[in-house]
Amino acid sequence: APAEAWGDVDPTGVPTYADDPNWRLAGHDTGNSFHNPHAEGPSDDPEIRWRFGGSGSTAFSNYRVHSPLIVNGTVYTTVELAETSDSHQNEHRAFVAIDADTGEHRTVFGAQDRIWRPTIVDGTVYAVVGRQVRAYDLDSGTERWRSDPILWKPSSIQIVKETIIVTENAYHFEDGELVPQLHAFDATTGEHRWQAVRERLGADEPKFPIIADNCVVYPGRTDVRNISSGETLVDLPNGVLYPTLDNGRYYGYDDGGIVSYDWQSLEQCWEYRPEDRKTGGGWVGVVGDIVLLSDFRGPGYVGLHRDTGRTLWETEIWDQHHKSVFRASTQNTMYLVHDGGITSALDPATGSVQWKLNTEEMGGFGYGCALADDLLVTVGGDGTLFAIS
């Protein structure tokens, strides 16, 4: 039964876009499941269908994590333009559409600043451009509106109904004053509605919030806020990093371990916390009753039972460690997306390795992914997209 603290909220624990066949935002849905239930994924003998360069800027730590999109058979990303200044503060970029079958591309729109964390909803591209949120028509590239320039180091952007939620990696000005890290904008006008969260919750990993039941939670925080008003509605038992909400269960990284909570009752279900080591970071992967996590200092990758946290299998994939914070999945395959586009595929039921892909051109510090239809797009160290099929 739902905890009394929820009040008038019906805590279904179902994120927006969870049943979407497209990959229209980073993480696939507002629960950060990275799970596309409609995708087929690459074949058992995968190949790189095409490559697309130019995303770049992986030298700057908080811009290493790219978020390509796949919507209606088209891959979308951003590229640096030739006239870009040497300073990453003055980038000129373009938002481009790539044919998923051929790799041919066209420019949708350009901007004299960085275009970051795009998402596509109902024929509109929403993205952070410099310090603003902007909206563009997907077909024509025409700008529809832009917000005031109040952002500093934007980390994620998510659209739910008429509200845009934006998070920040930055947490203080040069004078040390803490800045808001959670913002809400009107999706039809770009008007700034509210802001919250002033803590030292910085670092370079992307800050993808959880949004469900008209509520939002910033990573590492316990306060669950109404997305329309910003009002705190309820407090979670624990604030976790790399939060994932899937089918009524809330998972995340907590002080060296992985914990699971029931979204309705707000009660802890289980924890995975080795006594002699910390687990790896990154978002857990959930397929059916299996929860996959990284325990690279121990047995490698581990599959736990969703309800009990019991270890079902352990798998070592590579002779050397390749970092993975993203685990994209279909209904029957888990894809571990490693740094530099390196990829491996597991059977989530058994942990058996189905295939591994690591070419000479892969590697480095850039990473990111998108999964739809028969295509898995990963990101190389220099920002190159690899279309794996």
PyMOL commands that set and color helices and strands:
alter all, ss='L'
color gray80, all
select helices_A, chain A and resi 4-6+61-63+88-90+339-341
alter helices_A, ss='H'
color red, helices_A
select strands_A, chain A and resi 48-52+69-71+74-80+93-99+105-111+115-121+124-129+132-137+143-146+154-160+163-168+182-186+192-196+210-212+215-217+223-226+232-235+241-246+249-254+257-262+268-272+285-287+290-295+300-305+311-315+324-329+334-338+343-346+353-357+369-372+375-379+385-388
alter strands_A, ss='S'
color yellow, strands_A
deselect
rebuild
show_as cartoon
